[in-house]
Amino acid sequence: MVPSPDVMHEYSIVQSLYDAVASHAARQGAKAVHALHVRIGEMSGVDPGLLDTAWKTFRVKTICEAAPLEVEIVAAEWRCSLCGAPVRRGAVLVCAACGAPATLKQGDEILLDRIVMEVP
Amino acid sequence: MCESCGCGDINLVPIEVQQRILSNNERTAAHNRHHFLERSLLAINVMGSPGAGKTAVLEATACALDGRRLIGALAGDLATDNDAQRLTAAGIRAESITTGSACHLDASMVHHALHHLPWSDLDYLFIENVGNLVCPAVYDLGQAANVVLLAVTEGEDKPLKYPVMFHKADLVLISKIDLLPHLPDISLDRIVDSLRRVMPNPKYLAVSARTGQGIDEWIAWLAGQEYVADAEPHPRHHTHAHV
């Protein structure tokens, strides 16, 4: 069963994604979009599977109809805010060496990286 | 189609974009934030599960402040305006944002609602988000701070199950602590341990809207947030008036 368009925020993200892609495609005079590459962090709050489901529903009868969504998942990476030592996920988020709080170095991305489009 | 040699290949071009997908929401959130800052209004995004006690804590907040601060609220609600009615009865100037089936508030819903709520003289604006520990965490609304409620009845490991929400919290209100004597298997220490695994610098207060325990500390925390930033230049030209 396809979830209804409003019950998960991935649909609203797909709407924003489509708007961005359509605007780039129009600027290039593209005839069709053939692929999209996005980067989604593990700590972004976006579920890649649901995003793909939402995309497949949304792209029908648009310039993106034939464009698969290629998702690169970015692992969450915590590091000490002072000395840069890695802090393991799931551990208390404080550096074992110097006691400073950790910061999230990567893993909160919700990014459109690349669009492959067919131009005249 | 390649037209130069007639080979029949289509002409595919990769375009590097490197664009934040929610940049439109971020622009509207920055716009809201500027409005709040130029009026020295403290806007708080209040999040938590359905039934965590968001509305009850806001009622207790109004009661404790007893008119010392002018408070407004926008209450995100799927289908009813029950929360806004309760907040109004507590002396809070409140407006509902009925989201239909949408699972979160976004910056444009807040901006739109600000056209219906006289807000410019308020000291505090609480934006009571839709009850949900997933979707609301993704959308900046223009708030000064995120406050997440976690009722002791929800279980000690909720921060580990919903790390994005708790990671984004500037303050966690551990609510309904008056129920702890009835919950022998729940330990406040273990809740705090879960928070420390998703929040590098965890700030939390244990509160009960029913008994008032911890509410003074919460009021003090709010007062400490009042002068965190001066107004920055307006991010874009804007001529419409807000009530």
Interface residues (C-beta under 8 A of the other chain):
Chain A: S4 D6 V7 M8 H9 S12 I13 S16 L17 D19 A20 H24 Q28 H34 V38 M43 S44 G45 V46 W78 S81 G90 A91 V92 L93 V94 P101 A102 T103 L104 I110 L111 L112 D113 R114 I115 V116 M117 E118 V119 P120
Chain B: M1 I10 N11 L12 V13 P14 I15 E16 V17 Q18 Q19 R20 I21 L22 S23 N24 N25 G100 S101 A102 C103 H104 D106 V134 C135 A137 V138 Y139 L160 P163 V164 M165 H167 D193 R196 R197 V198 M199 P200 N201
